[in-house]
């Protein structure tokens, strides 16, 4: 039995439930999805400050999930907040949904585009794509200019905007696949693919499947260099294990 810890770094429980549905649809029958909502964090992550505020609680939940026997961790926010820090505090593999989705996009296509929520997220995602070595392959990061929570509050209106941007990515960017740039879009993925004719990638699905693969291969996070355990400092943070 595999145990995949999936954490929503924001504090909106209904979004966690949606992420959980997507994760469980993607998971194998014998995989347990350990679903967690971060506590005391912003209700949505829309920018650098929200990211920073979400990280301490997220790291605490990852350490707790390690103690519960998590085989891998999935950070279910497309900004991949605190991904490197999470890899320092965890022995199990830690997967960000942006990195996972970009890796799938690069496998399935020569050129892809990303569709996210707000325009302020565009430079964040552009920098992430670049850091993952995919800047030349990413044609454009598009935004539907809706806050994250509107995806739940107005799913029909949100879907219409998403579908229009997916088609624009196909027609104007020459994108061969489109990556959804928010975990809150996960449940729209299959419908978008069916109705636009464009392969649409959901990062939650990609990350859960990648987590299962890494667990199955027995891989763990290297502690030899950049992701070594945080150093123990007097009066400061100490890892669960070393």
N, C-alpha and C positions, 0 to 999 in steps of 0.2 A: 504493500500500500504506500502510495506517495502522499506527502502532505505539503501543499503549496500555500504559503501565507500570502494573502492578497490584502494590501492596505490602501485605503483611500486616505490620502494625507489631509484632505479637508474634513470638516466636521459635519457635513450634511448626510444624515443617515439614509435618506431616500436615494441619494446618489450612490451610496455604498451598496444598497440593495440592487440597484440597476447594474452596477459593476459585477456584483456577485452572480446575477443571472447570466451575464455574458461569460464570466469565468467558468461557471458550472456547465454551460453549454459546450464550451471548448474542451473541458477537461475529460480525461478518460474515466471509465466507469469506476475504477479502483482508486481514483485520486480524490483526496479530501481537500476541499477549499476552506482554509482557515481565514475567514473574512473579518476584517477589523476596520473600524472607523477611528481615525485619530481624534483625540480629545483636546479641547481648548485651542483649536487651530481655526483659521479663517473658514467661513462657510463655502468659499470657493477660492481657487488659486488663480489669480489673474494679475500676474506681474511679479517682479523681483521681491518686493516686500512680503507679499503673501507667501511666496516660496520660503523665504527665510524664516517667517513665523511658524511655518508648518514643520520644519525639520526636527527640532528637539523632540516633540511628541512622537513623530514618526520613528526616530531612532530608538526611543524607549520601547515602542511597540515591536520593532524588529528584534531588539534584544529579548523581549518577553517571548516572542514567537520562537526564537532560537532555543530558549529553555523548554518550550513545548515540543521541540523536535521537528521544527520546520525543515523540509528538505530543500526549499528554495523560497525566495521572497519576490513578490511583484509589487512595484510601486505604481499604483494606478492613477497617475497624473501625467499628462503628456509633456509637461515641463521637466520630467525626470528630476524633481527636487531632491537635493541631498544624496544623489546616487552614489557618488564616490565615498561620501562619509558613511553611507549605509554599508558599503562593501568593506570599509574598515572595521565596523563593529560586528559583522556577520561572518561566520564560517561558511554557511550555505550560500549558494549563488544568489545575487540580487540583480533583478532585471527591471529596467525602466521600460515603460510601454512605448516611449518614443524610439529608443534605440532598437527595440525588438521589431517595431513596425517598419522602421527604415531598413533594417537588415532584410526583412521579407520583401520590401519593395525593390531593393537592389537585386534580389534573386529573381524576381518575377518580371522585371522590366528594365529597359535601358534608361527611361526617363519617367519620373513621377512628380506629382504635386501633392501638397498637403493642404487640407481645408480645416481651419480652426475657428474659434469663436470670435474673439475681439482682435482688432487691429494691433493693440498693444502687445499681443502675444507673438506677432509675426517676427520681430527681431530676435526674440528668445528662441523660437523654433529654428530660425535660420542659423543661429549660432550653434544650436545643438546638432542640426544636420551636418554642418561643417565639421564639428568636433568628431562626428561619427564617420567622417571620410566620404560623405555623400553629396557635398555641395555641387559638384559638377553634374550630378545625376538628377538633382532636384530642380525642376523647372521654375517652380514658384510656390510660395506659401500664401495661400488665400485666406480671407476672413469673411465670415457672414455678418460680422458686426452685431452680435447678440451676446449678452452676458451668459456665463456658463449656466446659471440656474434657470434661465429662460428655456433651455433645452427640455427641462421637465415641465415648466409652467405652460409652455405653448409648443407641444411636440409637433403638431401639424404645420404651424408656421415655420418652425425651425427646420423641419424636414424639407419644406418647399425651398427654403434658402440654400440648404445643403445640396439638394439635387441640382439646383441651378449652377452652383459653383463647381460641382463635379463635372457637369456638362461643359462649363466654361474651361475647366482644366483640360478636358479632352479636346475641345475644339480650338482653343486659343494657345494653350501651353504645349500642345502635342504630348500631353501626359498619357502614358500607357496604363498606369494604375494611379489611384488616389488613396492617400493615407488620411484617415480621420484624426484630426489634431486635438481631440479631447476625449477623455474616458466616458463622459456623459453622452457621447454619440454612439456608443457601442451597439445599442439595440437597433439602430437604423442601418447598420452596415449591409445586411443581406438584402434588404429592400432596395437600397441604393444601387447595389450591383445589378439586381434583377431589372430595375426600371431604367437605368441609364446605360446599361451595357458596358460599363467600366468596372474592372476589378477593383473593389474598394476594400482596404485593409483596416481592420480594427486592432489597435495596439494591445488591448486586453487579451483578445484571442491569441495574438502572436506571442505575447509574453508568457501566458499560461502554458502554451504548447512548448515554448522554448524551455521553460522551467522543468517541465516533465522530461524533456530530452536530457537536460543537464543532470537531473537526479538519476535518470536511468543509466547514464554513463558514469555515474559515481564521482563527478567533478565537484570540487570545492573551491572557494575563493583562495587564491594564493596569498600567503602572508609573508612573502620574501622581500617585498619592496613597498610599492606605492600603497597597497591595501593592507599593510601590516597593522596589527592591533594598535590602537591608540596608546601612546605611552602613559603609564600611570604617573600622575602628578599629585603631590601632597595637597589634599583638600579639593581636588578636582575630579574630573571624570575618570572612571576606571572601567575597563571592559569586563564582560561576564567571564571571559576565558582568554587564555593566551596560548 
